[in-house]
Amino acid sequence: MSREPLELPATTRAFLAHPHTGILTTLRPDGTPHVTPVRFTFDAVTGLARVTTRARARKARNVASGGAAARVALCQADGFRWVTLEGRAVATDDPAHLAEAVHRYTVRYRAPPPAPPDLVVVEIAVDRVLSLNL
């Protein structure tokens, strides 16, 4: 997925580099929100956020059922500072995409993610960034 680099202030990039937990919001098929804590990575150069999960997890199924129009929001907060990354999402089990996601997760959190047999990566092509107090 080749994209233009996101123009983010240095303070926002630095905040997103901290290994906090985020909150991922997806939409269920009936349109209601599903909100769940996740560990994630974000590449400001490509504008791609990644969340590893199980294929049968509600968040992955929500993304898959949304097709090309699946939009999600991923928020990282620390006290009164927060950043929300919004964009279109896809869930894939492509080995190259999974390897990249696992590598980035391991670097960020200093341990590999869980590795269930149905591991997928939700890739979010970030097109909107909202923040406060950064």
Order of alpha helices (4+ residues) and beta strands (2+ residues): alpha-beta-beta-beta-beta-alpha-beta-beta-alpha-beta
